[in-house]
């Protein structure tokens, strides 16, 4: 009876680990098949672009469609790349497109733009190591930058790194 109980305890402990491993494998497979995008970024707060170990930024893509829709209700962004210009077209959430971006799954913030800017700003962040933060901060102040991001088939836009344009 004791041997049977030990196996039950081991199985109960192994099940969460197996679930975690399977979940990680599914996520890695999705990222492996993801299309890579080079999206221009703009400084979120030019006085302090580094907050903690994250760089906060606004996507500098061209906006089309009805971006104001994203402020009022759910929307979906449809990405396209024409001649090196990344365009995000805002559509109703039920709309389907070839390269959809799920704002919630991508942790993309939606904020009203300032006077003279686009009506909406889409913001995000990326983790940076303490060692590379000073060089990255200098690059952000010097010139245009892009975020290299992977768009998974389920619409998650995963920021991988920031590079000079």
GIMO-V556746 format. One line per field, one symbol per residue. psi: psi as a letter, one per 40 degrees, with the letter a starting at -180 (. if undefined). burial: I if it has 24 or more other C-alpha atoms within 12 Angstrom, else O. A space follows every 10 residues. Layout:
BEGIN
psi->???
burial->???
END
This chain:
BEGIN
psi->dddddddddd dddddddddd dddddddddd ddeihhihhi iihdgedgdh hbfihiihhf ihiibgdddd ddaiihhhii hhfehhhhhh iidehiidgi hhdddefhih iiiiheaiei hhiaiihiid dedddddddd ddaiiihhih hideehhhhd ihii.
burial->OOOOOOOOOO OOOOOOOOOO OOOOOOOOOO IOOIIIIIII IIIIOOOOII OOOIIIIIII IIIOOIIIOI OOOOIIIIII OOOOOIIIII IIIOOOOOII IIIOOIOIOI OOOOOOOOOI IIIIIIIIOO OOOOOIIOOI OOOOIIIIII IIIIIIIIII IIOOO
END
